Amino acid sequence: MRTPLHENHLALGAQLTDFAGWQMPLKYGSETTEHCTVRRDVGLFDLSHMGEIYVSGTHSTKFLNYALISDISKVKVGKAKYTMICTADGDVIDDLVVYRLADDEYLVVANASNAQVVSSELTHRSHDFTVSVIDRSLETGLVALQGPQAKVVISKFVSPNLIAELKNYSCMQTEIIGIPILLARTGYTGEDGFEIFTSVDQIARIWELFIDEKIAPIGLAARDTLRLEAGMPLYGHELNLEITPIHAGLSRIIAFDKSDFIGKSALLKLSEQIDRKLVGIELETRRIARAGFNLVDESGIVVGQVTSGAFSPSLGKSIAMAYLNSNIDLATAKISVDIRGNVEPAIVVNLPFYRREE
């Protein structure tokens, strides 16, 4: 599949790659340059492959509280919440961002690889509620401005006073050059940023508006290293149907104190004891710890597995996220990564690797 910006990417010389069945820009030049541009300035992303599912109706809040693991009733109109949809066993179907557009209307944004699954699952779970679940993924275009200068750029087209009021994980309906948009202060890079939702037939106008402002387009390669530095999970790597939010270190987004929700019983039992946990890894060499590589102890026994790894342009070192057995004593254990038969010393660190200055 192609996003509505496919021709725009080709015109910019993008190298394309398949991602979840979509032809997406991997990079436009150097992925390292693109990465550093977002960290130091601002970059422009095409996210039109993401899933947008609208939930509305009298029972919309009650329904989402049952279907998702967080307390959606606490999300005020104009705010957003990072959450997950899980199986009855507590395993992650997808991680989501939920935007509350009105008292009884929400936008659920799903990963591209899971958009249809999430839409179908929400529809299935909605049968006992007075709600409407509408998948508008193919009708919606989405671009993002990310980086410390994102606020400066967006303020050229939206009132600076409105932008000043738009706090992190907030959203509002507004316009850019007369085009109706949903503007959200959210992102997936560890930087300040804004995501802009509009119709597929208008998204190219907004994209070209920013390109005309000399904003650098950024591909998936840099998006991946940016989110890795920020310690943000990627579905299919840190999250999947064999991983729970607790394993991923995200117990904080589970609302155990709300009434019953799908996965609650299983997650309550699991919270008492888990067999592995998500950690950060830094290598002492520049070699890359790829997804699937094993972590080993001093005796060569496998004690974990890498889920994502790359050389960090911001930190100047090789980093990775990995699941490590919970019984490992980090105070005394010496952990290494088995890279194609070569054992590379590593240290376990807290996530995230990178945190922006406020």
Legacy VTK file of the C-alpha trace (Angstrom):
# vtk DataFile Version 3.0
C-alpha trace
ASCII
DATASET POLYDATA
POINTS 358 float
0.000 0.000 0.000
1.018 3.603 -0.506
0.394 6.622 1.690
-1.105 9.754 0.090
2.425 11.233 0.168
4.051 8.504 -1.932
4.776 10.762 -4.911
6.099 13.466 -2.590
8.620 11.004 -1.167
9.774 9.957 -4.623
10.229 13.604 -5.600
12.483 14.053 -2.563
14.639 11.076 -3.537
13.499 8.808 -0.726
14.718 5.236 -0.483
11.540 3.253 0.090
11.024 0.131 2.152
8.121 -2.139 3.018
6.752 -1.601 6.509
3.644 -3.498 7.577
2.576 -3.710 3.950
3.127 0.001 3.292
5.722 1.544 0.993
7.409 3.981 3.375
10.488 6.226 3.170
13.419 4.527 4.902
15.632 7.570 4.452
16.123 10.524 2.127
19.895 10.703 2.507
21.918 9.897 5.613
19.855 8.397 8.425
22.420 9.701 10.924
21.988 13.236 9.612
18.213 12.846 9.773
18.436 11.573 13.353
20.611 14.493 14.460
18.360 16.984 12.675
15.447 15.907 14.878
17.537 16.026 18.051
18.954 19.487 17.297
16.353 21.197 15.118
13.119 19.795 13.628
12.110 17.079 11.182
8.995 16.105 9.232
7.541 12.577 9.250
4.863 10.865 7.171
2.798 8.715 9.546
-0.180 8.184 7.273
0.236 4.415 7.571
-0.954 4.507 11.187
-4.457 3.376 12.136
-7.173 5.828 13.186
-10.271 4.364 14.815
-13.074 6.595 16.089
-15.169 5.524 19.058
-18.302 7.485 19.938
-21.618 7.065 21.697
-23.245 7.146 25.112
-21.108 4.307 26.479
-17.830 5.278 24.779
-15.928 5.992 28.005
-17.317 2.948 29.795
-16.533 0.808 26.757
-12.916 1.952 26.395
-12.402 1.475 30.125
-13.447 -2.144 29.644
-11.544 -2.706 26.398
-8.242 -1.024 27.365
-5.973 -1.317 30.400
-5.839 2.361 31.461
-8.497 4.505 33.141
-9.923 6.385 30.177
-12.500 8.134 32.387
-9.658 10.268 33.770
-8.712 11.557 30.310
-10.233 15.023 29.936
-11.552 16.411 26.662
-8.580 17.709 24.680
-6.148 15.299 26.357
-4.482 12.075 25.256
-3.386 8.852 26.945
-0.811 6.204 26.082
-2.351 2.805 26.738
-2.659 -0.761 25.462
-5.240 -3.267 24.359
-4.515 -6.721 25.765
-5.816 -10.258 25.490
-7.626 -11.937 28.370
-4.222 -13.384 29.312
-2.738 -9.895 29.568
-0.587 -10.105 26.434
-0.264 -6.985 24.300
-2.353 -6.814 21.129
-1.106 -3.270 20.489
0.007 -0.118 22.219
-2.176 2.878 21.465
-2.666 6.577 21.954
-6.240 7.574 22.806
-7.348 11.169 22.206
-10.536 12.432 23.847
-12.195 14.690 21.282
-15.487 15.266 23.140
-17.356 13.878 26.141
-18.476 10.855 24.132
-15.967 10.768 21.265
-12.450 9.358 21.096
-9.768 8.781 18.493
-7.763 5.583 18.991
-4.459 5.561 17.090
-2.990 2.115 16.459
0.262 0.924 14.931
0.179 0.326 11.188
0.896 -3.386 11.598
-2.069 -3.805 13.944
-4.625 -1.280 12.698
-7.040 -3.853 11.297
-6.585 -6.152 14.285
-7.308 -3.348 16.754
-10.313 -2.160 14.762
-11.751 -5.674 14.645
-11.042 -6.317 18.318
-12.664 -3.060 19.427
-15.696 -3.836 17.278
-15.938 -7.322 18.798
-15.645 -5.978 22.342
-18.271 -3.269 21.755
-21.307 -5.538 21.300
-22.701 -4.957 24.805
-22.210 -1.190 24.683
-24.024 1.682 22.990
-21.067 2.803 20.910
-19.973 3.243 17.327
-16.535 1.986 16.245
-15.469 3.371 12.859
-12.111 2.668 11.216
-11.047 5.759 9.258
-7.434 4.731 8.734
-7.611 4.930 4.943
-9.438 8.266 5.069
-6.895 9.937 7.339
-3.510 11.470 6.602
-1.002 12.073 9.387
2.273 13.980 9.486
4.460 14.922 12.439
6.857 17.727 13.268
9.394 16.540 15.840
12.328 18.310 17.449
13.201 21.257 19.713
12.203 23.735 16.986
8.840 22.097 16.240
6.995 24.693 18.314
8.603 27.525 16.359
7.563 25.989 13.042
3.972 25.139 13.949
3.503 28.616 15.455
3.940 30.088 11.972
0.672 28.463 10.905
-1.330 28.135 14.133
-1.794 30.938 16.667
1.191 31.001 19.066
-1.287 31.585 21.898
-3.078 28.342 21.036
0.216 26.483 20.799
1.252 27.810 24.213
-1.948 26.324 25.650
-1.400 22.965 23.955
0.544 21.009 26.559
2.198 17.622 26.164
-0.329 14.874 25.400
-3.033 17.387 24.527
-4.969 17.915 21.307
-7.279 20.432 19.678
-9.296 20.982 16.523
-7.942 23.890 14.484
-6.876 24.836 10.948
-3.717 25.210 8.886
-4.087 27.390 5.767
-7.828 26.839 5.994
-7.558 23.046 6.233
-9.353 21.511 9.258
-6.937 19.466 11.366
-6.605 17.699 14.673
-3.374 18.977 16.191
-1.799 16.891 18.961
1.315 17.491 21.033
2.466 13.898 20.868
5.246 11.945 19.198
7.586 8.980 19.117
11.066 10.507 19.190
11.727 11.683 22.726
11.525 15.293 21.548
8.840 17.945 21.687
6.590 17.639 18.689
3.212 17.876 17.025
1.136 15.382 15.078
-1.297 16.675 12.467
-4.324 14.628 11.401
-6.426 15.609 8.393
-8.156 14.051 5.396
-6.080 12.116 2.875
-6.945 14.579 0.121
-5.474 17.499 2.095
-2.408 16.000 3.762
-0.106 16.659 0.787
-0.834 20.391 0.996
0.278 20.423 4.624
3.354 18.294 3.865
4.445 20.629 1.066
3.823 23.635 3.297
6.498 22.371 5.682
8.816 21.246 2.880
8.601 24.795 1.500
9.739 25.962 4.951
12.891 23.867 4.421
11.904 21.351 7.098
13.904 18.165 6.523
11.890 15.004 5.796
12.801 12.088 8.056
12.536 8.378 7.252
11.813 5.250 9.257
15.496 4.485 9.905
15.965 7.648 11.952
12.533 7.263 13.534
13.675 3.889 14.857
16.954 5.121 16.365
15.186 8.143 17.855
12.566 6.019 19.609
15.237 3.512 20.705
17.277 6.241 22.397
14.074 7.429 24.075
13.376 3.914 25.361
10.051 3.697 23.540
8.817 0.187 22.685
8.064 -0.913 19.129
5.383 -3.493 18.499
6.902 -6.658 17.090
10.086 -6.028 19.056
9.559 -4.996 22.698
5.833 -5.770 22.522
3.983 -8.760 21.097
1.417 -11.410 21.953
3.864 -13.119 24.326
4.664 -9.957 26.282
2.564 -8.129 28.881
2.767 -4.454 29.900
4.343 -5.613 33.157
7.214 -7.362 31.382
7.739 -4.178 29.372
8.071 -2.085 32.532
4.783 -0.312 31.884
2.758 -1.314 34.937
2.151 2.395 35.531
-0.352 2.552 32.662
-2.476 -0.295 34.075
-5.445 0.927 36.134
-5.861 -1.972 38.535
-8.177 0.164 40.682
-10.878 0.531 38.016
-13.699 -1.944 37.460
-13.137 -5.050 35.398
-11.281 -4.791 32.102
-10.053 -7.404 29.658
-6.812 -8.871 30.990
-7.188 -7.549 34.546
-7.252 -10.907 36.337
-4.221 -12.236 34.474
-2.237 -9.040 34.965
-3.003 -8.980 38.696
-1.591 -12.481 39.071
1.451 -11.686 36.952
2.234 -8.507 38.880
3.234 -10.662 41.837
6.073 -12.338 39.928
7.542 -11.959 36.442
10.246 -14.042 34.801
11.854 -11.293 32.685
12.006 -7.546 32.398
12.854 -4.974 29.753
16.245 -3.312 30.251
18.668 -1.067 28.448
22.013 -2.407 27.231
25.153 -0.474 26.341
27.986 -2.259 24.555
31.648 -1.522 25.133
32.333 -1.768 21.385
30.658 -0.239 18.332
29.222 -3.582 17.201
25.441 -3.678 16.935
23.319 -5.961 19.110
20.530 -6.913 16.708
17.064 -8.129 17.617
17.200 -11.834 18.443
20.793 -11.865 19.704
21.191 -13.564 23.081
22.402 -12.091 26.352
24.743 -14.462 28.183
26.302 -14.553 31.637
29.930 -15.337 32.565
29.304 -19.052 32.056
27.847 -18.552 28.600
24.338 -19.355 29.784
21.597 -17.497 27.928
19.899 -15.062 30.316
18.002 -12.819 27.914
17.435 -11.643 24.373
17.859 -8.381 22.495
14.676 -6.869 21.043
16.097 -3.743 19.333
19.623 -2.465 18.822
21.500 0.240 16.936
24.423 2.611 17.121
23.197 5.723 18.916
24.110 8.936 17.062
23.268 11.025 20.128
25.317 8.991 22.600
28.083 7.787 20.289
27.780 4.183 21.440
26.007 0.949 20.620
22.748 0.543 22.550
19.948 -1.988 22.723
16.777 -2.909 24.534
16.478 -6.480 25.736
14.475 -8.788 27.951
16.622 -10.057 30.823
15.753 -12.864 33.218
14.410 -11.385 36.454
16.587 -13.603 38.667
19.797 -11.947 37.460
21.565 -9.953 40.187
22.582 -6.792 38.363
24.911 -5.808 41.190
27.225 -8.743 40.551
26.351 -10.284 37.186
28.515 -9.689 34.133
26.369 -9.629 31.023
27.524 -9.948 27.425
25.844 -10.064 24.034
26.481 -13.029 21.760
26.990 -11.393 18.354
27.302 -14.212 15.829
29.524 -16.265 18.116
31.552 -13.356 19.472
30.856 -12.402 23.068
30.753 -8.617 23.474
30.816 -7.178 27.030
27.825 -5.033 27.920
26.360 -3.156 30.849
22.727 -3.002 31.902
21.365 0.540 32.230
18.087 2.189 33.076
15.784 3.329 30.292
15.575 5.715 28.555
19.060 6.180 27.139
18.221 9.756 26.185
15.972 12.316 27.846
15.523 15.779 26.391
16.181 18.882 28.431
12.939 20.611 29.386
LINES 1 359
358 0 1 2 3 4 5 6 7 8 9 10 11 12 13 14 15 16 17 18 19 20 21 22 23 24 25 26 27 28 29 30 31 32 33 34 35 36 37 38 39 40 41 42 43 44 45 46 47 48 49 50 51 52 53 54 55 56 57 58 59 60 61 62 63 64 65 66 67 68 69 70 71 72 73 74 75 76 77 78 79 80 81 82 83 84 85 86 87 88 89 90 91 92 93 94 95 96 97 98 99 100 101 102 103 104 105 106 107 108 109 110 111 112 113 114 115 116 117 118 119 120 121 122 123 124 125 126 127 128 129 130 131 132 133 134 135 136 137 138 139 140 141 142 143 144 145 146 147 148 149 150 151 152 153 154 155 156 157 158 159 160 161 162 163 164 165 166 167 168 169 170 171 172 173 174 175 176 177 178 179 180 181 182 183 184 185 186 187 188 189 190 191 192 193 194 195 196 197 198 199 200 201 202 203 204 205 206 207 208 209 210 211 212 213 214 215 216 217 218 219 220 221 222 223 224 225 226 227 228 229 230 231 232 233 234 235 236 237 238 239 240 241 242 243 244 245 246 247 248 249 250 251 252 253 254 255 256 257 258 259 260 261 262 263 264 265 266 267 268 269 270 271 272 273 274 275 276 277 278 279 280 281 282 283 284 285 286 287 288 289 290 291 292 293 294 295 296 297 298 299 300 301 302 303 304 305 306 307 308 309 310 311 312 313 314 315 316 317 318 319 320 321 322 323 324 325 326 327 328 329 330 331 332 333 334 335 336 337 338 339 340 341 342 343 344 345 346 347 348 349 350 351 352 353 354 355 356 357
